[in-house]
Amino acid sequence: MNSRSARHLHGERGITLIDTIVGTALMLTVFLGITAAFQLSLDVVTNNRVRAGAIALLNERMEYLRSLSYTQIGVEGGIPAGIVPQTETVSWNGTDYTRRTSVLYSDDSADGLGVADQNGIIADYKTIRVEVSWTSRQGERSIVLVGRVSPFGVESAVSGGILTIQVVNASAVPVSDAQVDIVNTETSPAINIRTYTNTNGLVSFIGAPAASNYQITVSRPGYSTAQTYSDTAENPDPNPRHLSVVDNETTSSTFSIDVTSTKSIETYKLFELDDFVDSFNTSQFISATSSVDVVGGEAVLAGGAPYSSPGSIRSTTITPSTLIGWDSLSWQGTEPAQTAITLHVYDSSNTLIPDSELPGNSVGFTSSPVSIAGISASTYPSLRIGADLSTDDTNETPILQSWDVSYRYGPVMLPDLPFTMHGLKTIGNSPTIYKYDEDQSSGSGASITLLEVEWDTYLLSVATTTGYNLAESCDTQPEVLAPGTTQTTKLYVLPYTPNTLLVDVRGDDGALITDASVRVYDANYDETFTTSSCGQIFFDNLTAGTYSIIVSKSGYQSYSNSTLNISGASKTSVILSAL
């Protein structure tokens, strides 16, 4: 076979393969279309059959009710009461239906509504509502049939009062289709109604029997619940208490429900203390020396007597991981007569920390220890320590034996921390009983997530029996949880001490201020710290008494108070006005 014939044969094979693929695709498309059309036809036929069954059940129930005398028309446990079940499951032609029936007295606008009714009778007729629902491939479906039945002749007054329930959300907007359960076992017959609010968030019952202890519960899928409460030994003054209906009067009550939220709580130990210590056994942590020798755990003026003065020594950079704040600088040394050791603190580039951050640093420090807590950890995440050694007696040298920089790092996750969480909504007075008041634990993962939490203002607290004080929380407590939101709260604790102070600092716009300098002092105590990223700072190991506080931040007017009383777990909020 020549090459031309081979190329021609290969071309024919390629065309045949493409034709096969295209043909198969077309056949598959047609087949899928026929299958879909067939399935749709089956669904239509099935739905029509099931719908026809639902219509038959609607008509059956409606005709049965109409066959009763006017006084007999009602539902079991309803207002008005009758013999028809409120809810029932009915099987028909292989399909399970749910049939719900309600009967209500209604006021006819033709003769005036409510107090404007011409004859004073507002129970003019009964409204019958029958709903049949079922589950199909497309989800739940339902059909509703509504009718009215009037009394024979002139309507007559019915005993009882009017019970009206209004359901709104957190913004006072009506909630439609909210489930309202009404129970009263003290009436005869007993009342047990489940109904749903209309588009105005209302349900209303004319002719409710005069009685006390109407128990109301309001709910909706994905929403919080609201209810009335009975008098108990634990809750002698409930709010709201069960409702009472009086003849010829209207009892109205409003209930608030809204979309639930998710709240996560994480627990941490605010910080741990650690140290950078150099005992000069090696030169590992020395970055520079001038006229100083480091030998055998001592830093001395170089060369031996007669000594040349002055000399200096500088540490390597101290950069703690997860630094929260600097704490103190201390050192050990020997200073013979006419000798001196003076320490300074530098940043990572060997620039002196300004006196505005560390008062007296430009002159230097000669007495150990020195508080460096006022140095901002965010501005100065790294420090260096320097010492000047000097002598006026060439036969003597000061001896620096070690230096130590302590600092706070963290936070560190703290598992299994017990805490209490309660909302500010109450369901009882005298004593106050909170709607939500639960003991929780952060668990082994130091974190817990609470689902379906009602919108409220929540306060989280840590009992002293845990061995800890609540040192800080992001956000500050109490904290508003809005409907339909997700919120994470971080709790930071420190080992318990009897007298503490938690300070939160805000601008006059209400925003928390970070890196504000907070000084708390009295005759025996003087500490300065800077606020964290949460705009807070915690002072512990205090003694009860009156202290002074000074709060400052660049760009803001300073705040001071010399009558700050501290006793137990104290807290104060400071507002700084912008300049």
FENCORZI-V963651 format. One line per field, one symbol per residue. ss: DSSP state (~ for helix, > for strand, _ for the rest). A space follows every 10 residues. Layout:
# FENCORZI-V963651
ss->???
This chain:
# FENCORZI-V963651
ss->__~~~~~~~~ ~~~~~~~~~~ ~~~~~~~~~~ ~~~~~~~~~~ ~~~~~~~~~~ ~~~~~~~~~~ ~~~~~~~__~ ~~__>_____ >__>__>>>> >>__>>>>>> >>>>>>__~~ ~__~~~____ ____>>>>>> >>>>>>__>> >>>>>>>>>> __________ >>>>>>>>__ ___>____>> >>>>______ >>>>>>____ _>>>>>>>__ >>>>>>>>>_ __>__>>_>_ _______>__ >_>>>____> >>>>>>__>_ >>>>>>>>>_ _>>>>>>>__ _____>>>>> _>>>>__>>> >_________ >>>>>__>__ __>>>>>>>> >>>>____>> >>>>>>>___ _>________ ____>____> >_________ __>>>>>>>> >_______>> >>>>>>>>>_ _>>____>>> >>>__>>>__ __>>__>>>> >_____>>>> >>>__>>>>> >__~~~_>>> >>>>____>> >____>>>>> >>>>>____> >>>>>>>___ _>____>>>> >____>>>>> _____>>>>_ ____>>>>>> >>___>__>> >>>>>>__>> >>>>>>_>_
